[in-house]
Amino acid sequence: MKWHKVDKYIPMESPVVTYNRGNKNKPRVFKIDELDGFYVDKNLNRTVHMTFEEEDVVIIDIYDTVQAAYEPVGEILGIVELNIRTGKAKYFREGR
């Protein structure tokens, strides 16, 4: 695993298996407010929903089906609450 040169505690490569995006090797850059919405992985049959509860709090919902992006179906596998000001993260298996 490669480590960030400034802070040895931030890995530069994911320690878990990641999936490439085909031939797209360049990172996708978004403004922070453009990240609000649903993201779908048809191969894994998962949906990730990102939203902002407050200016510095990002909520990430992970659903067990792609259909969750289109209609209220499926189960939530987990919810991540990330405070980007303090760096604190909370993980919930059910509602927060």
VMD Tcl script that draws the C-alpha trace (Angstrom):
set ca {
  {0.00 0.00 0.00}
  {1.33 3.47 -0.86}
  {1.00 6.20 1.74}
  {0.45 9.91 1.38}
  {3.80 11.71 1.78}
  {2.48 14.38 4.16}
  {0.46 12.18 6.52}
  {1.47 8.54 6.85}
  {-2.02 7.65 8.07}
  {-3.80 8.45 4.80}
  {-3.44 5.58 2.29}
  {-3.21 6.65 -1.34}
  {-4.48 3.29 -2.63}
  {-7.56 1.57 -1.30}
  {-6.83 -1.45 0.93}
  {-10.00 -3.11 -0.39}
  {-10.81 -4.30 -3.88}
  {-11.88 -1.47 -6.13}
  {-13.42 -1.58 -9.57}
  {-12.06 0.37 -12.51}
  {-14.29 2.48 -14.72}
  {-13.42 0.83 -18.00}
  {-10.83 2.83 -19.90}
  {-11.44 6.00 -17.90}
  {-8.17 6.52 -16.05}
  {-8.60 10.19 -15.19}
  {-10.35 11.24 -11.97}
  {-13.74 12.85 -12.25}
  {-13.78 16.27 -10.58}
  {-17.03 17.73 -9.26}
  {-17.94 20.81 -7.29}
  {-19.09 19.68 -3.85}
  {-22.73 20.73 -4.41}
  {-22.86 18.70 -7.66}
  {-22.31 15.46 -5.72}
  {-25.84 15.54 -4.26}
  {-27.82 12.72 -5.87}
  {-27.90 9.02 -6.72}
  {-25.02 6.97 -8.11}
  {-25.65 3.50 -9.52}
  {-23.39 0.49 -10.10}
  {-25.29 -1.95 -12.28}
  {-22.59 -4.63 -12.02}
  {-22.77 -4.74 -8.21}
  {-26.51 -3.90 -8.12}
  {-25.95 -1.09 -5.61}
  {-27.06 2.51 -5.30}
  {-25.26 5.20 -3.35}
  {-27.17 8.35 -2.41}
  {-25.23 11.41 -1.29}
  {-26.77 14.47 0.28}
  {-25.78 17.33 2.56}
  {-27.55 17.61 5.88}
  {-25.67 20.76 6.80}
  {-22.91 22.71 5.11}
  {-20.22 20.49 6.65}
  {-22.13 17.20 7.05}
  {-22.32 14.72 4.17}
  {-24.77 11.80 4.38}
  {-24.12 8.70 2.24}
  {-26.86 6.05 2.00}
  {-25.96 2.66 0.48}
  {-28.84 0.62 -0.96}
  {-28.93 -3.07 -1.95}
  {-30.46 -2.48 -5.38}
  {-30.09 -0.24 -8.41}
  {-33.86 0.33 -8.41}
  {-33.55 2.45 -5.25}
  {-32.34 5.31 -7.45}
  {-35.62 5.28 -9.38}
  {-38.28 4.38 -6.81}
  {-38.52 3.82 -3.03}
  {-37.58 0.11 -3.00}
  {-34.80 -1.99 -1.50}
  {-33.05 -2.01 1.84}
  {-30.43 0.35 3.19}
  {-27.20 -1.57 3.77}
  {-25.66 1.30 5.70}
  {-25.56 5.04 6.28}
  {-22.38 7.05 6.65}
  {-22.50 10.48 8.28}
  {-19.30 12.42 7.61}
  {-18.50 15.77 9.18}
  {-15.92 17.30 6.84}
  {-15.13 20.10 9.31}
  {-14.25 17.86 12.26}
  {-13.31 14.71 10.34}
  {-15.64 12.57 12.44}
  {-17.57 9.80 10.72}
  {-20.45 7.68 12.01}
  {-21.78 4.48 10.50}
  {-25.37 3.29 10.98}
  {-26.86 -0.04 9.90}
  {-30.41 1.29 10.28}
  {-31.97 4.76 10.48}
  {-30.04 7.53 12.12}
}
mol new
graphics top color blue
foreach p $ca { graphics top sphere $p radius 0.5 }
foreach p [lrange $ca 0 end-1] q [lrange $ca 1 end] { graphics top cylinder $p $q radius 0.2 }
display resetview
